[in-house]
Structure formats: C-alpha cells, structure tokens
Amino acid sequence: MTKLAIALFGLAAIAAAPPPAASAKPKAEVLERNDKGEATKIRVDGRDYEVCRDGKTDGCINPRDAGLDSGNVPLDHWPGRPASEGKK
C-alpha cells in the first residue's frame, strides 16, 4: 500500500510539473552590417559567424537560426507534391 501511495504521489508530481522550456533562440550580437543594414557577421554564445545570404551559403549561419528577423521562413506545412513528380 505504501509503495502504491508513493508511486501515485510521484505520478502526480510529474503531471503537475511545468513542461520543459522550449529551446530559446540564441541572442545574436551583430558585429558587421552591409549597405542595406543587414547583419553580415554576428556573435552567438561567444563564437563569430558569417550570416548566410545570396552568394554566401557555406560556412555560415542561417539568419533565423541566429535569432535575426531576416532570411527564409521555414514552411509549417508541406506545399504539395514534390517537384520531381511534375504535372501529369
């Protein structure tokens, strides 16, 4: 009986616990900007990164992954059939 009470108490504590925090977006410190005012180099967690943009796609960080409000927006849905299927 005591083991059952302890088990039920443990389950109740787990159910009442707040959900784990979603991974927070990193805080990016802008180090350099281009002529348009867009960040081109940032610092995240003490490391410097080039920001991905037209012509710079390797060895860089996606602006949205860095917590910036620019760059491609990931889709929240599948847009349809793959392009490889083509129209029939």
Secondary structure, 3 states (H helix, E strand, C coil): CHHHHHHHHHHHHHHHCCCCCCCCCCCEEEEEECCCCCEEEEEECCEEEEECECCECCCEECCCCCCCCCCCCCCCCCCCCCHHHCCC
